[in-house]
Amino acid sequence: MWGKIYNHYSFKCTIGGVSTSSSLVNDIHTIAYFYHWTERDILSLSIRKRKNYVELIREQIDRENGEDDDPFGKLEENEEGGL
């Protein structure tokens, strides 16, 4: 069964010069590493859900690294006397 899913991604398309199969492997690795989910659990997610989880992980990493200290623009608004 998983071979069919993998083959589906392999044949589906290439996005920006990167095949979706390598993107799939990266998504699986990222989600498994951070959430400790199994490959089977990750592959059971829809593509949209999987991409949403990967994006949440990236946003969290950015916040923890101080790259997004003010995600809602509150500091800027406060400096202008808004808050």
Number of C-alpha atoms within 10 A of each C-alpha: 6 11 8 9 12 16 12 13 17 16 11 12 13 14 9 7 7 10 15 19 19 13 15 19 12 13 20 20 17 17 20 15 11 10 11 10 14 14 14 10 10 20 16 13 12 10 12 9 12 18 15 12 17 19 13 13 16 13 15 14 13 13 14 11 10 10 12 14 12 11 10 9 10 12 14 12 11 10 9 9 8 9 9
